[in-house]
Amino acid sequence: MSKQHRYLLGLITLASVVTIVFQCFWLYGNYRNEKANFVSYAERLLFESVQEERDLQFKKIAPEDYERLHKDFPIRGMAVRALPATYEGTPRWMKTRHAIRIDRTGPSDSLFKQDSIGPRLFPLGFINIDINTIKKRYIHKLDRGLKGVFLLDTLQIAPGESPDTTLIQHAQFPIRATTMMLNPASDTFLVLYLKTPFWWIFKHLAWAFLSSILLTALTIGCLIYMLYTIFKQKKLADIKNDFVNNMTHELKTPLATILAATESLQQFTYEDKQLKAIAYLQMSHRAATHLTNLIDQILQLAAGENKGLHLQLEPVDPAVLLKQLIEIHKLTKSAEISLAIEEEIPLIRIDRMHISNAINNLLDNAIKYTVGPVFIHIASKIRQHEWVLRISDNGIGISTENIPHIFQPFYRVPTGNIHRVKGFGLGLHYVKQVIVEHKGRIEVESSPGKGSTFTIYLPINI
């Protein structure tokens, strides 16, 4: 990996990490806000429950005053607030330690009922609020998913002490919420303990959480795809450079042969050295033919990539076609090729030229990539309305990690800095293109040092 690509990879990684960190901070902030909202929600419902219960008890204790206050103050409810017994205007018959004043709920906390003796006061000891009653009312108000996240407890303190210094710790309910007076006559307080309702909070944050995950995944995915595209372009550039180098050598070799042969022919007379002239002419013809084949292969590949191969289908006897190709290779190459035909194969509609070129490419590769004597076995058979052609060799083989790439254009199996066999890396790509155009498929089985087997499947009726 080059220095530039390492910097790019580091930048993309940093951007991904920063995106994830910001999303995590944002989600954590939303979580804390929602947790605070939950505590406020739980405290408000408890206050409403206590207020409703005190209102109900007040109605039982003093129905006339209750009706008069509701008539004079048509509001949502009544608030009961404890006042010292020494409050100015308290009647003498109220000698309890505390008294209560009846207020309206609302923005103003100073409105109360006036009469001839001042604010209308009632002994707090007359009002008895049961914690179980409040708990039932509280449970009824809570959402169904919050039944087990609270604990109501009572606390009794000595005169002069503060409730904050005597609160009890509950391990299962670590959040100490509100503390309110339950019975001033007995110095009893009502304490609300809570634990974090993760599922309840998650439900309220579901859209924010999912959108954050999708946004983060989309951002990281785009960055990874961009990195993948850059490396793919770099790989294609390397393949292109390798292709240009190989093409230069491949084209220069036959041209150099032709030039050398023609120069030699110019140096002697045809009558004196007829045999040598014939040999030079044959050499020039082979080199020119090889050069023509290379150019045709590139042109066919380009045409196939742009608009597909133009097939000229005709009935062909596979057995006859294979025998002709084997004879040609036996004459021109030192290879031992065996043919096994399991059963009589009917005529198949194929493009004779392209199929012949594809099989020739496979046979040429089997010969070129074999060190020592060449042994090739060809098996032909019919299976499930398909012509199955299997070509096996004893060549150097292909490693497992390279097999998925061998049909890519310009790809050549890495063999170090020097390729023992020259070529463009187009042969197998052309073979697959021909097979696919015939609506067939090709499979490869190979391992280093144990040869390769290419299996072609072509439908009988195209």
LUMDO-631142 format. One line per 3 residues: number of its first residue (from 0); their letters; for each residue x, y, z of C-alpha. Coordinates in pm, 1 decimal. Layout:
NUM> a> X Y Z ~ ...
***
This chain:
0> msk> 0.0 0.0 0.0 ~ 140.5 338.4 -99.7 ~ 190.8 624.8 140.7
3> qhr> -92.5 820.1 -20.0 ~ -336.4 532.2 22.6 ~ -230.4 485.4 384.1
6> yll> -309.7 851.4 451.3 ~ -646.2 810.4 279.8 ~ -725.8 499.4 482.1
9> gli> -629.2 680.3 803.1 ~ -846.6 979.4 712.3 ~ -1148.5 759.3 638.1
12> tla> -1097.6 569.5 963.5 ~ -1072.2 897.1 1158.0 ~ -1387.9 1031.6 994.1
15> svv> -1574.3 711.1 1081.2 ~ -1458.6 721.4 1443.2 ~ -1550.1 1090.5 1481.8
18> tiv> -1894.6 1024.2 1333.8 ~ -1955.8 737.0 1573.9 ~ -1832.7 939.5 1874.1
21> fqc> -2058.5 1236.4 1793.3 ~ -2355.3 1007.0 1745.3 ~ -2283.2 839.0 2079.4
24> fwl> -2263.8 1176.7 2258.7 ~ -2586.8 1284.7 2094.8 ~ -2764.5 963.7 2195.1
27> ygn> -2627.0 986.1 2549.0 ~ -2753.8 1343.8 2579.7 ~ -3097.7 1237.4 2458.4
30> yrn> -3090.2 949.3 2703.7 ~ -3013.6 1179.1 2998.0 ~ -3287.2 1420.8 2895.4
33> eka> -3538.3 1140.2 2861.8 ~ -3433.5 1003.4 3200.5 ~ -3487.7 1345.6 3357.7
36> nfv> -3826.5 1366.3 3185.0 ~ -3916.5 1027.8 3330.2 ~ -3830.0 1140.1 3684.3
39> sya> -4036.7 1457.7 3640.1 ~ -4322.2 1250.0 3499.2 ~ -4311.0 1009.4 3794.2
42> erl> -4301.6 1295.7 4047.9 ~ -4589.1 1478.0 3881.8 ~ -4809.1 1168.5 3884.3
45> lfe> -4732.2 1109.1 4252.6 ~ -4815.9 1469.9 4337.8 ~ -5144.9 1437.8 4148.9
48> svq> -5223.2 1110.9 4328.3 ~ -5160.2 1262.6 4672.3 ~ -5350.4 1577.6 4581.3
51> eer> -5652.2 1383.4 4458.8 ~ -5653.3 1168.4 4772.6 ~ -5630.4 1471.6 5002.3
54> dlq> -5902.9 1642.5 4804.1 ~ -6121.9 1337.1 4848.9 ~ -6050.0 1321.4 5223.5
57> fkk> -6118.3 1692.9 5259.6 ~ -6453.3 1644.8 5086.4 ~ -6540.1 1375.7 5339.9
60> iap> -6427.1 1582.3 5639.0 ~ -6577.9 1920.3 5543.9 ~ -6824.5 1881.8 5256.8
63> edy> -6976.3 2227.1 5300.6 ~ -6643.2 2405.7 5284.9 ~ -6540.6 2182.2 4995.6
66> erl> -6850.9 2274.4 4795.0 ~ -6815.0 2643.9 4877.3 ~ -6449.2 2650.3 4769.0
69> hkd> -6525.2 2463.7 4448.3 ~ -6806.5 2705.7 4379.3 ~ -6593.5 3013.2 4445.0
72> fpi> -6281.0 2863.7 4271.9 ~ -6393.6 2649.7 3973.5 ~ -6050.9 2499.9 3914.5
75> rgm> -5904.6 2159.8 3840.7 ~ -5832.2 2062.0 4200.7 ~ -5732.9 2164.8 4546.9
78> avr> -5389.9 2176.5 4704.2 ~ -5346.5 2109.3 5075.0 ~ -5054.5 2288.4 5232.4
81> alp> -4935.4 2252.7 5588.4 ~ -4905.9 2569.1 5798.0 ~ -4771.6 2627.8 6145.7
84> aty> -5036.8 2629.6 6419.8 ~ -4921.6 2974.0 6530.9 ~ -5032.3 3126.6 6199.5
87> egt> -5209.6 3456.3 6263.9 ~ -5584.0 3411.9 6270.1 ~ -5590.2 3048.7 6385.0
90> prw> -5895.9 2982.7 6608.0 ~ -5831.0 2887.4 6968.3 ~ -6010.7 2554.0 6930.2
93> mkt> -5732.4 2440.4 6692.6 ~ -5453.8 2356.9 6935.0 ~ -5283.3 2094.6 6716.1
96> rha> -4915.6 2122.3 6625.7 ~ -4996.2 2184.4 6257.4 ~ -5290.1 2305.8 6056.1
99> iri> -5368.1 2303.2 5683.5 ~ -5474.6 2575.1 5443.7 ~ -5680.9 2511.2 5130.1
102> drt> -5530.2 2665.8 4813.5 ~ -5613.5 2646.8 4445.0 ~ -5362.7 2487.4 4206.9
105> gps> -5229.9 2711.1 3937.2 ~ -4961.4 2968.3 3867.3 ~ -5051.4 3165.3 4182.1
108> dsl> -4998.3 2983.7 4510.4 ~ -5131.9 3268.0 4729.3 ~ -5506.8 3248.7 4672.2
111> fkq> -5710.6 3112.4 4959.9 ~ -6060.2 3147.7 5107.1 ~ -6104.5 3451.7 5338.2
114> dsi> -6366.2 3477.3 5608.8 ~ -6421.2 3678.2 5927.5 ~ -6148.0 3497.4 6114.1
117> gpr> -5888.9 3497.8 5835.4 ~ -5787.7 3197.7 5619.9 ~ -6013.9 2898.2 5659.1
120> lfp> -5802.6 2636.5 5844.0 ~ -5864.6 2271.9 5925.7 ~ -5677.5 2042.2 6164.7
123> lgf> -5440.9 1821.2 5965.3 ~ -5489.5 1535.9 6208.2 ~ -5841.8 1493.5 6076.3
126> ini> -5705.6 1395.5 5733.8 ~ -5572.9 1040.5 5722.8 ~ -5406.9 932.5 5393.8
129> din> -5320.2 566.0 5355.3 ~ -5002.9 491.8 5158.4 ~ -5156.5 180.5 5000.4
132> tik> -5443.3 391.7 4867.4 ~ -5194.9 636.5 4715.2 ~ -4996.6 348.3 4569.7
135> kry> -5304.2 203.8 4397.3 ~ -5397.6 542.4 4258.6 ~ -5036.6 595.4 4146.9
138> ihk> -5016.9 257.7 3971.8 ~ -5340.3 335.6 3790.5 ~ -5188.0 656.1 3652.6
141> ldr> -4855.0 506.9 3545.6 ~ -4790.2 350.0 3207.1 ~ -4817.1 -27.2 3202.5
144> glk> -4445.7 -66.0 3139.3 ~ -4355.0 125.0 3457.2 ~ -4525.2 -85.1 3722.7
147> gvf> -4203.8 -222.5 3867.2 ~ -3976.2 82.9 3849.3 ~ -4092.1 268.9 4162.5
150> lld> -4098.4 219.8 4536.1 ~ -4309.9 425.0 4775.8 ~ -4180.4 437.7 5131.0
153> tlq> -4266.7 635.2 5443.4 ~ -4019.4 818.6 5659.9 ~ -4074.0 945.3 6012.1
156> iap> -3831.0 1201.8 6149.8 ~ -3770.0 1356.6 6485.8 ~ -3847.3 1727.6 6545.2
159> ges> -3577.5 1951.9 6406.4 ~ -3434.2 1694.9 6161.2 ~ -3438.4 1725.9 5784.4
162> pdt> -3582.0 1451.3 5560.5 ~ -3276.0 1473.1 5336.1 ~ -3047.9 1351.3 5616.6
165> tli> -3261.3 1051.9 5710.4 ~ -3351.9 907.4 5368.6 ~ -3312.3 531.2 5334.8
168> qha> -3093.5 384.6 5058.2 ~ -3255.4 119.7 4835.2 ~ -3011.1 -73.9 4617.7
171> qfp> -3271.4 -174.5 4358.1 ~ -3411.1 178.5 4334.6 ~ -3106.8 408.7 4324.0
174> ira> -3292.0 725.1 4212.1 ~ -3429.3 925.3 4505.1 ~ -3704.7 1136.9 4357.0
177> ttm> -3944.6 1359.5 4546.5 ~ -4010.4 1373.4 4921.5 ~ -4343.6 1517.1 5037.1
180> mln> -4532.4 1553.2 5363.6 ~ -4776.7 1272.8 5427.2 ~ -4890.5 1349.0 5782.7
183> pas> -4746.3 1654.6 5958.4 ~ -4913.3 1556.2 6284.6 ~ -4684.7 1252.4 6308.7
186> dtf> -4391.6 1399.2 6113.1 ~ -4437.1 1133.9 5839.9 ~ -4304.0 1190.9 5489.7
189> lvl> -4372.7 1006.4 5165.8 ~ -4059.5 921.2 4964.1 ~ -4051.4 810.0 4600.3
192> ylk> -3764.3 586.9 4485.4 ~ -3712.5 500.3 4118.6 ~ -3494.3 286.1 3897.3
195> tpf> -3415.9 362.8 3536.1 ~ -3672.7 206.7 3296.5 ~ -3437.5 132.0 3008.2
198> wwi> -3701.4 -19.1 2779.4 ~ -3941.9 268.6 2845.2 ~ -3671.0 522.0 2763.4
201> fkh> -3559.5 320.8 2459.9 ~ -3918.1 321.2 2331.6 ~ -3925.0 699.3 2350.2
204> law> -3582.2 720.0 2184.3 ~ -3646.2 448.3 1926.2 ~ -3664.1 680.8 1625.0
207> afl> -3363.3 883.6 1734.1 ~ -3166.7 564.6 1803.7 ~ -3258.8 398.3 1473.5
210> ssi> -3199.1 713.0 1269.9 ~ -2859.8 754.9 1434.8 ~ -2764.5 395.5 1354.4
213> llt> -2882.6 431.1 994.4 ~ -2700.8 760.8 949.6 ~ -2380.5 620.8 1098.3
216> alt> -2404.5 302.4 890.6 ~ -2472.8 503.7 574.9 ~ -2177.2 734.4 639.5
219> igc> -1937.2 450.6 716.0 ~ -2072.5 248.7 422.7 ~ -2012.9 537.2 182.1
222> liy> -1660.3 584.5 314.0 ~ -1583.4 213.6 282.1 ~ -1731.6 202.1 -67.5
225> mly> -1522.2 502.0 -166.9 ~ -1212.6 330.2 -30.6 ~ -1305.1 8.6 -213.2
228> tif> -1354.5 201.8 -537.4 ~ -1018.6 373.3 -502.3 ~ -834.1 46.2 -444.5
231> kqk> -1025.3 -117.3 -729.0 ~ -924.3 163.9 -962.9 ~ -565.9 126.4 -848.5
234> kla> -579.4 -246.5 -916.9 ~ -724.5 -185.8 -1264.0 ~ -449.0 68.7 -1331.0
237> dik> -185.9 -187.1 -1230.2 ~ -348.8 -450.0 -1453.3 ~ -360.8 -201.0 -1738.4
240> ndf> 9.7 -126.1 -1702.1 ~ 86.9 -497.4 -1690.5 ~ -127.4 -550.7 -1998.2
243> vnn> 49.9 -276.9 -2191.5 ~ 390.0 -423.7 -2101.4 ~ 285.6 -776.5 -2198.5
246> mth> 123.0 -658.1 -2521.1 ~ 437.0 -468.8 -2616.7 ~ 650.4 -781.2 -2576.7
249> elk> 395.5 -1008.8 -2743.2 ~ 360.4 -785.5 -3047.9 ~ 730.3 -709.7 -3080.3
252> tpl> 831.1 -1077.9 -3085.6 ~ 647.5 -1180.4 -3407.8 ~ 733.8 -849.9 -3572.2
255> ati> 1103.0 -902.6 -3495.4 ~ 1079.0 -1253.2 -3640.4 ~ 916.6 -1126.7 -3959.8
258> laa> 1177.4 -851.4 -3999.5 ~ 1464.6 -1093.5 -3945.7 ~ 1321.0 -1341.5 -4195.9
261> tes> 1261.0 -1081.1 -4465.7 ~ 1608.6 -932.6 -4419.0 ~ 1760.3 -1278.4 -4457.1
264> lqq> 1560.4 -1340.0 -4774.1 ~ 1700.6 -1020.0 -4922.7 ~ 2058.6 -1144.3 -4877.0
267> fty> 2049.1 -1450.8 -5098.9 ~ 1896.8 -1556.6 -5429.7 ~ 1596.2 -1779.1 -5443.0
270> edk> 1758.6 -2022.7 -5691.2 ~ 2059.3 -2101.9 -5473.0 ~ 1892.0 -2148.2 -5139.5
273> qlk> 1537.2 -2253.9 -5209.1 ~ 1498.3 -2472.2 -4899.4 ~ 1623.4 -2198.6 -4668.0
276> aia> 1391.3 -1950.7 -4834.2 ~ 1094.9 -2181.3 -4777.4 ~ 1191.1 -2214.2 -4409.8
279> ylq> 1211.8 -1837.9 -4366.3 ~ 878.7 -1791.5 -4539.6 ~ 715.7 -2046.3 -4309.4
282> msh> 867.8 -1872.3 -4009.1 ~ 732.1 -1537.4 -4128.7 ~ 390.1 -1688.5 -4190.5
285> raa> 370.7 -1836.9 -3841.4 ~ 479.4 -1508.3 -3684.0 ~ 229.4 -1310.2 -3889.3
288> thl> -44.8 -1559.0 -3804.1 ~ 38.4 -1533.3 -3435.4 ~ 32.2 -1154.9 -3454.8
291> tnl> -303.0 -1163.3 -3634.5 ~ -449.1 -1395.5 -3370.5 ~ -336.6 -1163.0 -3091.0
294> idq> -494.5 -862.3 -3258.7 ~ -815.9 -1055.7 -3335.3 ~ -839.5 -1169.6 -2975.1
297> ilq> -820.1 -812.9 -2847.0 ~ -1072.4 -689.3 -3104.6 ~ -1313.4 -974.9 -3026.6
300> laa> -1285.9 -902.7 -2657.2 ~ -1357.9 -531.8 -2708.4 ~ -1656.5 -608.0 -2932.6
303> gen> -1790.0 -863.3 -2686.3 ~ -1760.4 -623.2 -2393.6 ~ -1948.1 -347.6 -2577.2
306> kgl> -2231.9 -531.8 -2751.9 ~ -2180.4 -904.4 -2696.4 ~ -2046.8 -1171.3 -2929.4
309> hlq> -2233.8 -1226.4 -3252.8 ~ -2305.3 -1598.4 -3265.2 ~ -2365.1 -1787.8 -3587.6
312> lep> -2537.3 -2101.7 -3462.0 ~ -2524.6 -2416.7 -3671.5 ~ -2562.5 -2790.3 -3606.3
315> vdp> -2225.1 -2929.1 -3502.1 ~ -2118.2 -3282.2 -3412.0 ~ -1920.8 -3240.5 -3084.9
318> avl> -1726.4 -3563.1 -3136.1 ~ -1604.5 -3459.4 -3481.3 ~ -1516.8 -3109.6 -3358.2
321> lkq> -1311.2 -3246.7 -3067.4 ~ -1122.9 -3494.7 -3283.8 ~ -1026.3 -3220.3 -3531.7
324> lie> -898.4 -2993.5 -3253.1 ~ -702.1 -3277.8 -3094.3 ~ -535.7 -3367.5 -3425.6
327> ihk> -427.1 -3006.4 -3479.7 ~ -268.6 -2988.2 -3136.0 ~ -96.6 -3321.9 -3174.9
330> ltk> 64.9 -3201.4 -3498.2 ~ 175.7 -2860.1 -3372.5 ~ 241.6 -2930.2 -3003.5
333> sae> 422.1 -3208.9 -2825.9 ~ 128.4 -3311.8 -2607.2 ~ -42.7 -3641.5 -2534.5
336> isl> -416.1 -3586.0 -2552.6 ~ -672.5 -3856.9 -2483.5 ~ -1044.6 -3836.3 -2561.6
339> aie> -1325.1 -4026.7 -2389.7 ~ -1679.4 -4010.2 -2527.0 ~ -1921.4 -4193.1 -2300.4
342> eei> -2215.0 -4204.5 -2540.5 ~ -2326.6 -4087.0 -2879.6 ~ -2389.6 -3714.7 -2868.2
345> pli> -2647.0 -3561.8 -3103.6 ~ -2583.8 -3253.7 -3313.3 ~ -2572.2 -2934.5 -3105.9
348> rid> -2644.7 -2584.2 -3231.4 ~ -2335.2 -2380.9 -3145.0 ~ -2104.3 -2126.9 -3302.2
351> rmh> -1830.0 -2348.0 -3443.0 ~ -1563.3 -2076.1 -3458.0 ~ -1609.1 -1936.4 -3105.7
354> isn> -1645.5 -2278.1 -2940.5 ~ -1336.1 -2400.8 -3125.9 ~ -1141.0 -2094.0 -3011.8
357> ain> -1257.4 -2144.1 -2652.5 ~ -1150.3 -2511.1 -2647.3 ~ -822.2 -2419.8 -2817.1
360> nll> -754.6 -2162.9 -2546.5 ~ -807.2 -2424.4 -2275.5 ~ -582.4 -2673.3 -2454.7
363> dna> -313.1 -2406.8 -2513.5 ~ -317.9 -2313.2 -2143.6 ~ -291.3 -2677.3 -2043.6
366> iky> 19.7 -2709.9 -2261.0 ~ 179.7 -2375.1 -2170.4 ~ 132.5 -2415.6 -1794.0
369> tvg> 272.5 -2768.1 -1769.4 ~ 633.7 -2834.5 -1675.4 ~ 755.3 -3157.3 -1839.7
372> pvf> 551.5 -3403.3 -2045.1 ~ 198.5 -3286.5 -2114.2 ~ -96.3 -3520.4 -2053.3
375> ihi> -445.2 -3390.4 -2131.2 ~ -766.4 -3587.8 -2090.8 ~ -1091.2 -3477.8 -2256.3
378> ask> -1422.4 -3632.7 -2152.3 ~ -1749.2 -3566.9 -2338.6 ~ -2095.8 -3674.3 -2226.7
381> irq> -2463.5 -3575.9 -2206.1 ~ -2620.5 -3507.3 -1864.9 ~ -2968.2 -3363.6 -1806.8
384> hew> -3005.8 -3199.5 -2149.3 ~ -2655.6 -3051.7 -2133.0 ~ -2334.2 -3125.4 -2316.3
387> vlr> -2068.4 -3166.1 -2051.7 ~ -1707.9 -3122.3 -2167.3 ~ -1432.2 -3184.0 -1913.8
390> isd> -1067.5 -3094.5 -1989.7 ~ -809.1 -3211.4 -1734.2 ~ -431.7 -3157.8 -1737.5
393> ngi> -124.4 -3226.9 -1525.4 ~ -8.5 -2865.3 -1516.1 ~ 115.0 -2646.4 -1233.8
396> gis> -238.8 -2583.7 -1107.1 ~ -406.6 -2277.3 -958.3 ~ -433.2 -2184.5 -592.1
399> ten> -775.3 -2158.6 -428.9 ~ -754.5 -1782.9 -369.4 ~ -679.0 -1716.0 -739.0
402> iph> -953.6 -1932.4 -892.5 ~ -1233.4 -1671.4 -848.8 ~ -1026.5 -1414.6 -1045.6
405> ifq> -894.5 -1612.9 -1342.4 ~ -1190.2 -1520.1 -1567.6 ~ -1143.2 -1146.7 -1512.0
408> pfy> -996.8 -954.7 -1806.8 ~ -619.6 -897.9 -1795.7 ~ -585.5 -1108.8 -1480.6
411> rvp> -285.8 -1340.3 -1460.2 ~ -203.0 -1570.6 -1172.3 ~ 84.4 -1406.4 -979.3
414> tgn> 418.6 -1585.6 -1025.7 ~ 649.7 -1315.4 -896.8 ~ 798.3 -1034.3 -1102.4
417> ihr> 855.9 -1254.0 -1408.7 ~ 589.7 -1449.8 -1597.9 ~ 736.4 -1761.1 -1751.6
420> vkg> 447.6 -1775.3 -2000.3 ~ 373.9 -1459.4 -2195.5 ~ 17.7 -1344.5 -2256.0
423> fgl> -244.5 -1075.2 -2205.5 ~ -460.5 -1244.4 -1945.9 ~ -753.2 -1242.1 -2190.4
426> glh> -781.6 -1609.3 -2288.2 ~ -996.9 -1737.8 -2001.4 ~ -1207.6 -1422.2 -2002.3
429> yvk> -1282.8 -1486.2 -2369.8 ~ -1363.1 -1851.3 -2292.8 ~ -1616.5 -1756.1 -2027.0
432> qvi> -1767.8 -1491.5 -2251.3 ~ -1823.6 -1749.5 -2525.9 ~ -1978.6 -2000.4 -2283.7
435> veh> -2208.9 -1739.6 -2129.6 ~ -2324.8 -1624.4 -2473.4 ~ -2421.4 -1987.3 -2540.8
438> kgr> -2625.6 -1978.0 -2212.9 ~ -2384.2 -2222.0 -2052.1 ~ -2145.3 -2214.7 -1759.2
441> iev> -1788.4 -2314.8 -1678.4 ~ -1642.1 -2451.3 -1355.0 ~ -1283.3 -2496.1 -1236.2
444> ess> -1122.3 -2747.7 -1004.2 ~ -753.4 -2700.7 -936.5 ~ -479.2 -2707.8 -676.0
447> pgk> -110.0 -2618.4 -700.3 ~ 103.5 -2902.4 -836.0 ~ -195.2 -3127.4 -913.9
450> gst> -320.4 -2986.5 -1241.5 ~ -650.7 -2826.1 -1336.2 ~ -988.2 -2941.2 -1463.3
453> fti> -1218.2 -2710.1 -1660.4 ~ -1577.0 -2829.9 -1704.8 ~ -1803.6 -2669.1 -1964.3
456> ylp> -2183.3 -2711.0 -1953.4 ~ -2370.9 -2617.5 -2271.6 ~ -2745.9 -2668.3 -2323.3
459> ini> -2832.7 -2899.4 -2610.0 ~ -3104.7 -2664.4 -2738.3 ~ -3021.3 -2294.7 -2745.5
***
